[in-house]
Amino acid sequence: METTEKIVESYCRYVKEWFTIPNIKCQGQYEVDLLAVDTRTQSIQRYHIECGVSISSSYSKLTTKEFSTDFLKQRVKAAGQRRTLDYFIHRKFNIPEVLDKIKDYGFESGNYKRIIVTWDATAEARIEAEKNDIVIWDLPNLLNEIADEHLKHRRYFTDDTARTIQLYAMAMKGR
């Protein structure tokens, strides 16, 4: 599991208080980063969450640039392809191997929300994501929410990711 996926899972568990299932393997080398379920409401809310975070100035923003599976196979173009909205739509959310697997967990068409976690996104990507019923979460905002939550509620975490963010938040508060 990548670090960003661990951070997002920590956010879902300790800030949102959702149940989570990370790294679900699917047929054909596909994988779901995170499924989350909020059982605190009358109707259970389900979330399929995919992470695509880059802090490289060239690739930090999610874009609406053209996506091509051919470009995805070209080493020099692959990184840029993974930062497009269509990459997430066509390779993470709407691919039959993924859709078949998440049905095993009760995720049926129309009964869950799709979320992309990124460092940032262009205005066009945000508009297109909304049109496609996809929510965009910015990782810097999630980190701040996690830190704020840890400062409000003093408790000991055995989860390495949550504990690291908690310690960092406390160190920053002391500055």
C-alpha positions as CSV (number, residue, x, y, z in Angstrom):
1,M,0.0,0.0,0.0
2,E,1.4,3.4,-1.0
3,T,1.9,6.1,1.7
4,T,-0.8,8.3,0.2
5,E,-3.3,5.4,0.3
6,K,-2.4,4.9,4.0
7,I,-3.0,8.6,4.7
8,V,-6.4,8.5,3.0
9,E,-7.3,5.3,4.8
10,S,-6.3,7.0,8.1
11,Y,-8.5,10.0,7.2
12,C,-11.5,7.8,6.4
13,R,-11.1,5.8,9.6
14,Y,-10.2,8.5,12.2
15,V,-11.7,11.7,10.8
16,K,-14.7,10.4,8.9
17,E,-15.1,7.3,11.2
18,W,-15.8,5.0,8.2
19,F,-15.0,1.3,7.9
20,T,-12.4,0.7,5.2
21,I,-11.1,-2.1,3.1
22,P,-7.8,-1.3,1.3
23,N,-6.0,-2.8,-1.7
24,I,-8.6,-5.1,-3.2
25,K,-7.1,-7.2,-5.9
26,C,-9.1,-7.6,-9.1
27,Q,-8.7,-9.7,-12.2
28,G,-6.2,-8.6,-14.8
29,Q,-3.7,-6.8,-12.5
30,Y,-6.3,-4.2,-11.5
31,E,-6.7,-3.0,-7.9
32,V,-9.1,-0.9,-5.9
33,D,-7.2,1.5,-3.6
34,L,-9.9,1.8,-1.0
35,L,-13.5,1.0,-0.3
36,A,-15.1,2.8,2.6
37,V,-18.5,2.5,4.2
38,D,-20.2,5.0,6.5
39,T,-22.7,3.1,8.7
40,R,-23.6,6.0,11.0
41,T,-26.5,7.2,8.9
42,Q,-30.0,5.6,8.3
43,S,-28.9,4.6,4.8
44,I,-25.4,3.2,4.5
45,Q,-23.1,5.3,2.4
46,R,-20.4,3.6,0.2
47,Y,-17.3,5.1,-1.3
48,H,-14.9,3.8,-3.9
49,I,-11.7,5.9,-3.4
50,E,-8.7,6.0,-5.8
51,C,-5.5,7.9,-5.0
52,G,-3.3,9.6,-7.6
53,V,-1.0,12.0,-5.9
54,S,2.2,13.5,-7.3
55,I,4.0,16.5,-5.9
56,S,6.1,16.9,-9.1
57,S,5.4,20.4,-10.5
58,S,4.7,18.8,-13.9
59,Y,2.2,16.3,-12.7
60,S,0.7,17.6,-9.4
61,K,-2.6,18.5,-10.9
62,L,-5.3,16.2,-12.1
63,T,-6.2,17.4,-15.7
64,T,-8.6,16.8,-18.5
65,K,-5.9,16.2,-21.0
66,E,-6.4,13.5,-23.6
67,F,-6.1,10.0,-22.2
68,S,-4.8,7.2,-24.4
69,T,-4.1,3.5,-23.4
70,D,-1.4,3.6,-26.1
71,F,0.3,6.6,-24.4
72,L,-0.1,4.8,-21.0
73,K,2.3,2.1,-22.4
74,Q,4.9,4.6,-23.4
75,R,7.3,5.2,-20.6
76,V,7.8,8.9,-21.3
77,K,4.1,9.6,-21.5
78,A,2.8,7.2,-18.8
79,A,3.1,9.5,-15.8
80,G,1.1,12.3,-17.5
81,Q,-1.6,9.8,-18.5
82,R,-2.1,8.7,-14.9
83,R,-2.8,12.3,-14.0
84,T,-5.9,12.6,-16.3
85,L,-9.5,12.4,-15.2
86,D,-10.2,9.9,-18.0
87,Y,-7.5,7.6,-16.7
88,F,-9.4,7.3,-13.4
89,I,-12.7,6.9,-15.2
90,H,-11.6,4.3,-17.7
91,R,-8.8,2.5,-15.7
92,K,-9.9,2.7,-12.1
93,F,-13.7,3.2,-11.9
94,N,-15.5,1.9,-15.0
95,I,-13.4,-1.1,-15.9
96,P,-15.4,-4.5,-15.8
97,E,-12.7,-6.2,-13.7
98,V,-13.1,-3.6,-10.9
99,L,-16.9,-3.3,-11.2
100,D,-17.2,-7.1,-10.9
101,K,-15.0,-7.2,-7.8
102,I,-16.7,-4.4,-5.9
103,K,-20.1,-6.1,-6.4
104,D,-18.7,-8.7,-3.9
105,Y,-18.8,-6.0,-1.3
106,G,-22.3,-4.7,-2.1
107,F,-21.2,-1.8,-4.4
108,E,-23.7,-1.8,-7.2
109,S,-24.2,0.9,-9.8
110,G,-25.8,4.0,-8.3
111,N,-25.4,3.0,-4.6
112,Y,-21.9,4.4,-4.0
113,K,-19.8,7.5,-4.6
114,R,-16.5,7.7,-6.4
115,I,-13.7,9.8,-5.0
116,I,-10.3,10.7,-6.5
117,V,-7.6,11.9,-4.1
118,T,-5.0,14.1,-5.7
119,W,-2.6,16.9,-4.7
120,D,-4.6,19.4,-6.8
121,A,-6.7,19.6,-9.9
122,T,-7.4,22.1,-12.7
123,A,-10.7,23.9,-12.7
124,E,-11.6,22.0,-15.8
125,A,-10.9,18.7,-14.1
126,R,-13.1,19.6,-11.2
127,I,-16.0,20.6,-13.5
128,E,-15.7,17.4,-15.5
129,A,-15.4,15.3,-12.4
130,E,-18.6,16.7,-11.0
131,K,-20.4,16.1,-14.3
132,N,-19.2,12.4,-14.0
133,D,-20.4,12.2,-10.4
134,I,-16.8,12.0,-9.1
135,V,-15.7,13.9,-6.0
136,I,-12.2,15.3,-5.8
137,W,-10.3,15.4,-2.5
138,D,-7.1,17.4,-2.2
139,L,-4.5,15.6,-0.1
140,P,-3.2,18.8,1.5
141,N,-6.7,19.5,2.9
142,L,-7.0,15.9,4.2
143,L,-3.7,16.2,6.0
144,N,-4.8,19.4,7.7
145,E,-8.1,17.8,8.7
146,I,-6.3,14.8,10.1
147,A,-3.9,17.0,12.1
148,D,-6.8,19.2,13.4
149,E,-8.7,16.0,14.5
150,H,-5.6,14.7,16.3
151,L,-5.1,17.9,18.1
152,K,-8.8,18.0,19.2
153,H,-8.9,14.4,20.4
154,R,-5.9,13.3,22.4
155,R,-5.7,9.6,22.0
156,Y,-2.9,7.1,21.4
157,F,-2.8,5.5,17.9
158,T,-1.1,2.2,17.2
159,D,-1.7,2.8,13.5
160,D,1.7,4.1,12.3
161,T,0.3,6.5,9.8
162,A,-2.2,8.1,12.2
163,R,0.5,8.2,14.9
164,T,3.0,9.9,12.6
165,I,0.5,12.6,11.5
166,Q,-0.5,13.1,15.1
167,L,3.1,13.6,16.2
168,Y,3.8,16.0,13.3
169,A,0.6,18.0,14.1
170,M,1.7,18.3,17.8
171,A,5.2,19.4,16.7
172,M,3.8,22.1,14.4
173,K,1.5,23.3,17.1
174,G,4.5,23.8,19.4
175,R,6.2,26.0,16.8
